[in-house]
Amino acid sequence: MTNRINMHALSPEDRIKSFDEVNLGYRLQDALLEADRCLDCKHKPCVDACPVGIDIPGFIKKVAENKIDEAYHIIFGASSLPAVCGRVCPQETQCEQVCVRGIKGESVAIGHLERFVADTYYEKEHVLHEFIPTNEKKIAIVGSGPAGLSCAHDLLDKGYDVDIYEALHEAGGVLTYGIPAFRLPKTIVRREVQSLIDQGCHIHYDVMIGKTLTLKDLSEMGYHAVFVGTGAGLPKFMGIPGEMLSGVYSANEFLTRVNLMHAYQKGATTPVKHGKRVAVIGGGNVALDAARTALRLGASIVYIIYRRSKSELPARLEEVIHAEEEGIIFKFLTQIKEINGDADGNVKSIRCVEMTLGEKDASGRPRPIENPKKQKVIPIDEVIMAIGTTPNPMLIQASKDLKATSHGCLVVDENTMETSIPMVFAGGDVVTGSATVILAMEAGKKAAKAIDERVSLHHHFAQKS
Ligand SMILES: Cc1cc2nc3c(=O)[nH]c(=O)nc-3n(C[C@H](O)[C@H](O)[C@H](O)COP(=O)(O)OP(=O)(O)OC[C@H]3O[C@@H](n4cnc5c(N)ncnc54)[C@H](O)[C@@H]3O)c2cc1C
């Protein structure tokens, strides 16, 4: 049995000096060898484990035959973001976890192959995607993150006119302003967005629905249905002393300044602090992205402060390995209690307490318990909070009929993704709270199916107030 073929990557010494992508992808010979490892199982557990149901053995078979364009079209039939998902999906807990190859050895590197197929396809010039005649029905999509893009993709396939309204000046949502370029180059995101534009999707930038235009305006503009995929961009803070000091950021603000406003470039209009001793609070992908970004901005020491142990880290395994290789210091079983400032109001240190793990809590993970006798003060000059986000309340506040949970997440019918307003659908982080790219895409697809069914029955969005 051959071993799984790993991607080539930049060395840790080289990668921490730039925002260049760390993983270098497969060469053709790697992809052909890896594709040969797929057993093409009859029961295809990997397909069931993929939230958007990509025909994984089908596309891998085409790779093995060196028919990369055909492999791309198989993936694109189910997923509008193959190059993105090949890079950021947590495959180890989805398709690759159930891969039969993995029972006695290593699973097939499905994510690496998906990335290879998309990248190879995009390297070539292609004619535009097949033109599908319009059915003269228009749908408005609010937000251009994975949920909105995936909903748009499926509706375009069915012949709808699709208008995406995006609050920012770039499409992609978190893919553009959250996930750093060393993990997901922005050219890749733009290329995948371009595939939808090629299919006929219109994107209207700098339009904030709920402010620039209301849902009532969209109704008057004749849209048959609306899909809300506005994400969860409102950062949470802990409410501990010192959070207002200069040098404390939410990960969201820190990463947006760097990724979208290019704060690391000389003369950037939206600067960001280049801390030397940085503490990032949290253990998810967001925390690791912020920590590795701080390192690339010139920090000499970066801590991840996480209150549980390594086995509970929610971040993707690959990111944890890369972060360790780069010299990020993980302080497990550690809880921040206070941020101390100097006389000028700048961050000077953090006070932390040691934790132990108790019984499992409601989240299914062991409950962290403080040991007040074991406290320590760590000198720090920048703190980045990455402890989660909730949906931005703006649209919900502007649309009184939209029902939301106490956490600010939109309430939807789980089969159709319809909200409390008829013909207004929603999905992705705005419904679940911060989750994953592929789950947002799954929600967008589910809503597209329901929208098509309802519009076919002559239902029409009509918002009076
Ligand atoms: C730093 C970071 C790293 C991550 N890493 C990973 C990872 O490795 N793997 C993974 O699977 N997931 C990862 N995630 C999570 C993943 O990116 C999100 O779950 C996913 O992007 C959610 O998609 P969405 O479409 O629901 O929302 P978003 O991606 O947040 O997109 C929402 C869009 O709506 C726009 N918008 C908001 N309000 C309005 C309005 N009123 N009018 C118009 N437009 C509006 C926003 O500007 C944004 O473009 C990460 C998240 C972050 C922040």
The ligand as a Gaussian input file, in Angstrom:
#p B3LYP/6-31G(d) Opt

LIG

0 1
 C      -10.096000      34.164000      10.526000
 C      -11.043000      33.074000      10.179000
 C      -10.534000      31.850000       9.780000
 C      -11.397000      30.831000       9.426000
 N      -10.881000      29.649000       8.995000
 C      -11.699000      28.670000       8.543000
 C      -11.178000      27.468000       7.995000
 O       -9.982000      27.261000       7.925000
 N      -12.051000      26.544000       7.533000
 C      -13.405000      26.740000       7.564000
 O      -14.152000      25.892000       7.080000
 N      -13.935000      27.875000       8.105000
 C      -13.118000      28.829000       8.587000
 N      -13.641000      29.985000       9.127000
 C      -15.108000      30.125000       9.222000
 C      -15.724000      30.461000       7.864000
 O      -14.933000      31.387000       7.179000
 C      -17.150000      30.977000       8.030000
 O      -17.885000      29.976000       8.703000
 C      -17.811000      31.269000       6.679000
 O      -17.096000      32.249000       5.974000
 C      -19.255000      31.729000       6.869000
 O      -19.775000      32.074000       5.627000
 P      -21.017000      33.088000       5.491000
 O      -21.270000      33.199000       4.031000
 O      -22.109000      32.629000       6.370000
 O      -20.508000      34.464000       6.090000
 P      -19.270000      35.435000       5.783000
 O      -18.119000      34.698000       5.190000
 O      -19.050000      36.164000       7.046000
 O      -19.832000      36.442000       4.688000
 C      -20.855000      37.346000       5.003000
 C      -20.798000      38.496000       4.001000
 O      -21.957000      39.299000       4.167000
 C      -21.582000      40.674000       4.113000
 N      -22.605000      41.429000       4.843000
 C      -22.827000      41.436000       6.181000
 N      -23.880000      42.211000       6.481000
 C      -24.338000      42.705000       5.295000
 C      -25.419000      43.567000       4.941000
 N      -26.259000      44.060000       5.874000
 N      -25.597000      43.884000       3.633000
 C      -24.749000      43.385000       2.671000
 N      -23.728000      42.552000       2.966000
 C      -23.531000      42.203000       4.260000
 C      -20.213000      40.701000       4.757000
 O      -19.489000      41.868000       4.393000
 C      -19.610000      39.424000       4.199000
 O      -18.969000      39.654000       2.966000
 C      -12.803000      31.019000       9.511000
 C      -13.314000      32.247000       9.957000
 C      -12.455000      33.264000      10.281000
 C      -13.013000      34.584000      10.753000

